Amino acid sequence: MYSMRNHTRPPKRPKRRLLKFVIFLVILGLGYNYIRPLPHAVASILPLASETGDVQLKWPSQGSAAIGAEGFGPLATHGSQEVKPTASLAKLITVLAVLEKHPLNAGEQGPTLTMTQADADLFDKYFGQGGAYVKVENGEKITQYQALQAILLPSANNMADTLAIWAFGSMEDYHKYAGDMVKRLGLGKTTVAGDASGMLPVTTSTPSDLVRLGELAMRAPVIAEIVAQKSATIPVHGIIYSANSRLGYNNIIGIKTGLTDEAGGCFLFAAKYTVSKGSKPVTIIGVITGAPTLNAALAGGEPLLNSAKPYFSVETPVKAGEVFGAITTAWTATSKVIARQDISLVTWRGAELKPEVKLANINRSLPAGAQVGTAIVASGGSQGSAPLVLEKAISGPSWQWRMKRF
């Protein structure tokens, strides 16, 4: 007698289910491979040559020096590049630190400071030492901008210390902040200590670092505005005058002078120079340290500046129609790429040209002449660009490649 209770179904086949699942995963993976974004093409860039040759500059007969330009950094140096006292060039560090803590926009006066007896005592101290100063009285009110003018124009030592303590709470806290700041800004051989004025010989730097410091200062609109002023009027003291007697000559637009027994005469200067008609002006930055007098440092600035000018030029390292390099897609389609227009930029003789390419994401066939990216060439702070087009057509990825890629 047949019994349903004794009847058993044949077992399922797990291997068949596993095979179906594997096939499903393969199909899913192939589909995902087909639709997922394509990898970017890669570019190889032809090397670019800049004009080369010896650079002969009119260096000062005594002391150390360096010359550079905004965006370029130091370009040439002369004399000892050892770490030495900075004198009042240290005040640029003070001002940069204060502006990081209490930023000012162009046209702003900033907060008003009320001078205390401690500030009046700083005036008495520096007055007694024969240092640069502006008169200060207990209870005097002065804006942050006016305090910056007092520091940067007549180089007032007392106001540098006053502003540093106002911004950071103490001289010790200022030194810690400024020490960290100069390292962060790439001034690796600069040390800040002692005071905020540079009168003590323990704030030290090198000519190359001071050129970089000049770059940083001139990038701050408030500093650039103040160091271009020949005079100003502040509370209590009245009219103050810039210690930079060369301001306005040979397009000199700043920056700072300094003088101590240990540092000698120091002059950090900046000047605008238009290399050729229609080109963007270059801000040349130079420094002379360790001169026997401040007048000697000031007198050496313009010969150095003028001797550097001929070594700046406008070059055209890439011309329209020239091959700039080549691109290769992930599926091995390749073509040379051509600049659609000239790339011209200001260079310094012998300075490295830095080319790069920014490519579009190529995911289909493209005809000859199609734009596939942008060529960029930089030299220091100068940069030029041009569209890049294909020299020949390239094919798009095949469906087989899209399905099989890893």
C-alpha positions as CSV (number, residue, x, y, z in Angstrom):
1,M,0.0,0.0,0.0
2,Y,1.4,3.3,-1.1
3,S,1.8,5.8,1.7
4,M,2.4,9.6,1.3
5,R,4.1,9.6,4.7
6,N,6.9,7.3,3.3
7,H,7.3,9.3,0.1
8,T,10.4,11.6,0.0
9,R,11.2,14.3,-2.6
10,P,14.5,14.1,-4.4
11,P,17.1,16.4,-2.8
12,K,17.7,19.9,-4.3
13,R,20.9,20.3,-6.2
14,P,23.0,23.0,-4.3
15,K,25.7,23.0,-7.1
16,R,23.2,24.1,-9.6
17,R,22.0,27.0,-7.4
18,L,25.6,28.0,-6.8
19,L,26.3,28.0,-10.5
20,K,23.3,30.2,-11.1
21,F,24.5,32.6,-8.4
22,V,28.0,32.8,-9.8
23,I,26.6,33.5,-13.3
24,F,24.4,36.2,-11.8
25,L,27.5,37.8,-10.1
26,V,29.5,37.6,-13.4
27,I,26.7,39.3,-15.3
28,L,26.3,41.9,-12.6
29,G,30.1,42.6,-12.6
30,L,30.2,42.9,-16.4
31,G,27.3,45.3,-16.3
32,Y,28.9,47.4,-13.6
33,N,32.2,47.4,-15.5
34,Y,30.4,48.7,-18.6
35,I,28.6,51.6,-16.9
36,R,31.2,52.6,-14.3
37,P,33.2,55.8,-15.0
38,L,36.2,55.6,-17.2
39,P,39.6,56.3,-15.8
40,H,41.2,59.6,-16.9
41,A,43.7,59.6,-19.8
42,V,47.3,60.2,-18.9
43,A,49.5,62.9,-20.4
44,S,53.2,62.9,-21.2
45,I,54.6,66.4,-21.5
46,L,57.6,67.5,-23.6
47,P,60.3,69.3,-21.6
48,L,60.4,73.1,-22.1
49,A,63.6,75.1,-22.2
50,S,64.0,78.6,-20.8
51,E,66.7,81.2,-21.8
52,T,69.9,80.4,-19.9
53,G,73.1,82.3,-19.2
54,D,75.2,83.9,-16.5
55,V,73.5,86.6,-14.4
56,Q,75.8,89.5,-13.5
57,L,74.3,91.7,-10.9
58,K,75.5,94.9,-9.2
59,W,76.0,93.6,-5.7
60,P,76.9,95.9,-2.8
61,S,80.6,96.1,-2.1
62,Q,80.0,95.3,1.6
63,G,77.5,93.2,3.4
64,S,75.2,90.4,2.1
65,A,72.4,90.6,-0.3
66,A,69.7,88.7,-2.2
67,I,67.3,89.4,-5.0
68,G,64.0,87.8,-6.0
69,A,60.5,88.6,-7.1
70,E,57.0,88.1,-5.8
71,G,56.0,84.6,-6.7
72,F,59.5,83.6,-7.7
73,G,61.2,83.7,-4.3
74,P,64.9,84.3,-4.0
75,L,66.7,84.2,-7.4
76,A,70.3,85.1,-6.6
77,T,72.4,85.8,-3.5
78,H,75.6,87.5,-2.6
79,G,78.0,87.4,0.3
80,S,77.5,85.5,3.5
81,Q,74.1,83.7,3.8
82,E,74.6,82.9,7.4
83,V,71.9,83.7,10.0
84,K,72.4,87.2,11.4
85,P,70.4,89.8,13.3
86,T,67.6,91.5,11.3
87,A,67.4,94.9,13.1
88,S,64.0,96.5,12.3
89,L,63.2,94.2,9.5
90,A,61.9,92.1,12.3
91,K,58.9,94.5,12.5
92,L,57.5,92.9,9.3
93,I,57.2,89.7,11.2
94,T,55.5,91.5,14.1
95,V,53.0,93.1,11.7
96,L,52.3,89.9,9.8
97,A,51.6,88.1,13.1
98,V,49.3,90.9,14.4
99,L,47.4,90.9,11.2
100,E,46.9,87.1,11.4
101,K,45.5,87.6,14.9
102,H,43.5,90.8,14.1
103,P,43.0,91.0,10.3
104,L,42.3,94.4,8.6
105,N,40.8,94.9,5.2
106,A,41.8,97.8,3.0
107,G,40.3,101.1,4.2
108,E,39.7,99.8,7.8
109,Q,41.1,101.4,10.9
110,G,40.4,98.4,13.1
111,P,39.9,98.5,16.8
112,T,41.0,101.5,19.0
113,L,43.7,100.8,21.5
114,T,44.0,102.8,24.7
115,M,47.6,103.3,25.8
116,T,48.4,102.4,29.4
117,Q,51.2,103.4,31.7
118,A,53.1,100.3,30.6
119,D,53.0,101.6,27.0
120,A,54.2,105.0,28.1
121,D,57.0,103.2,29.9
122,L,58.0,101.5,26.7
123,F,58.3,104.9,25.1
124,D,60.5,106.1,27.9
125,K,62.6,102.9,27.6
126,Y,63.3,103.2,23.9
127,F,63.7,107.0,24.0
128,G,66.4,106.5,26.7
129,Q,68.2,103.8,24.6
130,G,68.3,106.1,21.5
131,G,66.0,103.7,19.5
132,A,63.3,104.7,17.0
133,Y,60.1,105.6,18.7
134,V,56.8,107.5,18.6
135,K,55.6,109.5,21.6
136,V,53.0,107.7,23.7
137,E,50.9,109.0,26.7
138,N,48.9,107.1,29.2
139,G,45.3,107.2,28.1
140,E,46.1,107.9,24.5
141,K,43.7,106.3,21.9
142,I,45.1,105.0,18.7
143,T,43.7,102.7,16.0
144,Q,45.3,99.5,15.0
145,Y,46.0,101.0,11.5
146,Q,47.7,104.0,13.0
147,A,49.8,101.8,15.2
148,L,50.9,99.8,12.1
149,Q,51.8,103.1,10.5
150,A,54.0,104.0,13.5
151,I,55.7,100.6,13.2
152,L,56.3,100.6,9.5
153,L,57.0,104.2,8.7
154,P,59.4,105.7,11.4
155,S,60.0,102.2,12.7
156,A,58.9,102.8,16.2
157,N,60.3,100.2,18.5
158,N,58.0,101.0,21.4
159,M,54.8,100.6,19.2
160,A,56.0,97.3,17.9
161,D,56.3,95.9,21.4
162,T,53.0,97.6,22.4
163,L,51.1,96.1,19.5
164,A,52.6,92.6,20.0
165,I,51.6,92.6,23.7
166,W,48.1,93.9,22.8
167,A,47.5,91.2,20.2
168,F,49.0,88.2,22.1
169,G,48.8,89.2,25.8
170,S,52.5,89.0,26.5
171,M,55.8,89.2,24.8
172,E,56.4,85.5,25.5
173,D,53.1,84.5,23.8
174,Y,54.0,86.7,20.8
175,H,57.4,85.0,20.5
176,K,55.7,81.5,20.5
177,Y,53.2,82.5,17.9
178,A,55.6,84.3,15.7
179,G,58.2,81.5,15.9
180,D,55.5,79.0,14.8
181,M,54.3,81.4,12.1
182,V,57.7,81.9,10.4
183,K,58.2,78.2,10.2
184,R,54.7,77.7,8.8
185,L,55.3,80.4,6.2
186,G,58.5,78.7,5.0
187,L,61.1,80.9,6.7
188,G,63.0,78.0,8.1
189,K,66.1,80.0,9.0
190,T,64.4,82.8,10.9
191,T,64.2,83.0,14.7
192,V,62.0,85.5,16.6
193,A,63.1,86.3,20.2
194,G,63.9,89.1,22.7
195,D,61.4,91.8,21.6
196,A,59.0,92.6,18.8
197,S,61.1,95.5,17.4
198,G,64.4,93.8,16.3
199,M,66.5,96.1,18.4
200,L,67.9,93.1,20.4
201,P,70.2,91.0,18.2
202,V,68.4,87.7,19.0
203,T,65.8,87.9,16.1
204,T,67.8,86.6,13.2
205,S,67.4,85.5,9.6
206,T,69.2,85.1,6.3
207,P,69.0,87.2,3.1
208,S,67.0,84.5,1.3
209,D,64.5,84.3,4.1
210,L,64.2,88.1,4.2
211,V,63.3,88.1,0.4
212,R,60.6,85.6,1.2
213,L,59.5,87.8,4.1
214,G,59.2,90.7,1.7
215,E,57.0,88.7,-0.6
216,L,54.7,87.8,2.3
217,A,54.5,91.4,3.4
218,M,53.7,92.8,0.0
219,R,50.9,90.3,-0.4
220,A,49.1,91.8,2.6
221,P,47.2,94.8,1.2
222,V,47.3,96.8,4.4
223,I,51.1,96.4,4.7
224,A,51.6,97.2,1.0
225,E,49.5,100.3,1.4
226,I,51.3,101.6,4.5
227,V,54.9,101.0,3.3
228,A,54.1,103.0,0.2
229,Q,53.3,106.1,2.3
230,K,55.9,108.8,2.8
231,S,54.2,110.3,5.8
232,A,51.2,110.0,8.0
233,T,49.6,111.7,11.1
234,I,48.9,109.8,14.3
235,P,47.6,110.8,17.7
236,V,50.0,112.6,20.2
237,H,53.1,112.3,18.2
238,G,51.7,114.0,15.1
239,I,53.3,113.7,11.7
240,I,55.5,110.7,11.1
241,Y,57.8,110.0,8.2
242,S,59.0,106.9,6.4
243,A,62.6,105.9,7.1
244,N,62.8,104.7,3.5
245,S,64.3,107.7,1.8
246,R,64.3,105.8,-1.6
247,L,60.6,105.5,-1.7
248,G,59.2,106.5,-5.1
249,Y,62.6,106.3,-6.9
250,N,62.9,103.7,-9.6
251,N,59.3,102.6,-8.8
252,I,60.3,101.5,-5.3
253,I,57.1,100.9,-3.3
254,G,58.5,99.8,0.1
255,I,59.4,98.0,2.3
256,K,61.5,98.4,5.4
257,T,64.8,99.7,6.7
258,G,66.8,98.7,9.8
259,L,70.0,99.6,11.7
260,T,71.7,98.2,14.8
261,D,75.3,97.8,15.7
262,E,75.0,94.0,15.4
263,A,73.0,93.9,12.1
264,G,74.5,96.9,10.4
265,G,72.5,98.8,7.8
266,C,69.6,96.8,6.4
267,F,67.3,97.6,3.5
268,L,64.5,95.4,2.3
269,F,63.0,96.9,-0.8
270,A,60.2,96.2,-3.4
271,A,59.8,97.8,-6.8
272,K,57.3,97.4,-9.6
273,Y,58.8,96.6,-13.0
274,T,56.9,96.2,-16.3
275,V,59.0,93.8,-18.4
276,S,57.3,94.7,-21.7
277,K,54.3,96.6,-22.9
278,G,51.1,94.8,-22.0
279,S,52.7,92.3,-19.5
280,K,51.8,92.2,-15.9
281,P,54.3,94.1,-13.7
282,V,56.7,92.1,-11.7
283,T,57.3,93.0,-8.0
284,I,61.1,92.7,-7.6
285,I,62.2,92.2,-4.0
286,G,65.7,92.7,-2.8
287,V,67.6,93.0,0.5
288,I,70.9,94.3,1.7
289,T,72.1,93.5,5.2
290,G,75.3,94.1,7.1
291,A,76.1,97.4,5.3
292,P,78.4,99.7,7.3
293,T,75.6,102.3,7.5
294,L,71.9,102.6,6.8
295,N,72.8,105.1,4.0
296,A,75.1,102.6,2.4
297,A,72.3,100.0,2.4
298,L,69.9,102.4,0.9
299,A,72.4,103.5,-1.7
300,G,73.0,99.9,-2.7
301,G,69.4,99.1,-3.4
302,E,68.8,100.8,-6.7
303,P,72.0,99.6,-8.5
304,L,71.1,96.0,-7.5
305,L,67.5,96.6,-8.6
306,N,68.4,98.1,-12.0
307,S,71.0,95.4,-12.7
308,A,68.3,92.7,-12.1
309,K,65.7,94.1,-14.5
310,P,67.3,92.9,-17.8
311,Y,67.2,89.3,-16.6
312,F,63.4,89.3,-16.5
313,S,61.9,88.8,-19.9
314,V,58.7,87.7,-21.6
315,E,59.1,84.3,-23.2
316,T,56.9,82.2,-25.4
317,P,57.9,78.6,-24.6
318,V,54.8,77.2,-26.3
319,K,53.6,78.5,-29.7
320,A,50.3,77.9,-31.4
321,G,50.4,74.7,-33.5
322,E,53.4,73.2,-31.5
323,V,53.2,69.7,-30.1
324,F,53.0,70.0,-26.3
325,G,52.9,66.3,-25.5
326,A,50.8,63.3,-25.9
327,I,47.8,61.6,-24.2
328,T,47.0,57.9,-23.8
329,T,43.7,56.6,-22.8
330,A,43.2,53.6,-20.5
331,W,42.1,51.6,-23.6
332,T,45.5,52.6,-25.3
333,A,44.1,55.1,-27.8
334,T,46.8,57.7,-28.2
335,S,47.4,61.0,-29.9
336,K,49.8,64.0,-29.8
337,V,48.3,67.1,-28.4
338,I,48.8,70.6,-29.9
339,A,48.5,74.0,-28.3
340,R,45.8,76.1,-29.9
341,Q,47.5,79.4,-29.0
342,D,50.7,80.8,-27.7
343,I,51.7,80.6,-24.1
344,S,53.7,83.7,-23.0
345,L,54.8,84.5,-19.5
346,V,57.4,86.5,-17.6
347,T,60.5,84.5,-16.7
348,W,63.8,85.0,-14.9
349,R,66.8,83.9,-16.9
350,G,67.5,80.3,-16.1
351,A,64.4,79.9,-13.9
352,E,62.7,76.5,-14.3
353,L,59.6,76.3,-16.5
354,K,56.9,74.1,-14.9
355,P,54.5,72.7,-17.5
356,E,51.3,70.7,-16.6
357,V,48.2,69.5,-18.3
358,K,44.6,69.4,-17.1
359,L,42.7,66.8,-19.1
360,A,39.0,66.3,-19.7
361,N,37.5,62.9,-19.0
362,I,37.6,61.2,-22.4
363,N,34.9,58.6,-22.7
364,R,34.2,58.4,-26.5
365,S,35.8,58.7,-29.8
366,L,37.0,62.2,-30.7
367,P,38.0,63.8,-34.0
368,A,41.3,65.5,-34.8
369,G,41.2,69.1,-33.5
370,A,38.9,68.3,-30.6
371,Q,39.8,70.1,-27.4
372,V,40.9,67.6,-24.7
373,G,42.4,69.8,-22.0
374,T,44.5,72.8,-21.1
375,A,48.2,73.3,-21.0
376,I,49.6,75.4,-18.2
377,V,53.1,76.7,-17.9
378,A,54.3,78.5,-14.8
379,S,57.6,80.3,-13.9
380,G,57.7,81.8,-10.5
381,G,54.6,83.9,-10.0
382,S,53.9,84.1,-13.7
383,Q,51.6,81.7,-15.5
384,G,50.2,81.2,-19.0
385,S,47.7,78.7,-20.4
386,A,46.3,77.4,-23.8
387,P,43.7,74.9,-24.9
388,L,45.1,71.6,-26.1
389,V,43.6,69.8,-29.2
390,L,44.2,66.4,-30.7
391,E,46.6,66.1,-33.6
392,K,44.7,63.0,-34.8
393,A,41.4,61.3,-34.1
394,I,41.2,58.8,-31.3
395,S,38.7,55.9,-30.9
396,G,36.5,55.4,-28.0
397,P,36.6,52.3,-25.8
398,S,35.1,49.2,-27.2
399,W,32.3,47.4,-25.4
400,Q,34.6,44.4,-25.0
401,W,37.2,46.5,-23.2
402,R,34.5,48.2,-21.0
403,M,33.2,44.8,-20.0
404,K,36.5,43.1,-19.3
405,R,38.5,45.9,-17.6
406,F,39.7,45.6,-14.0
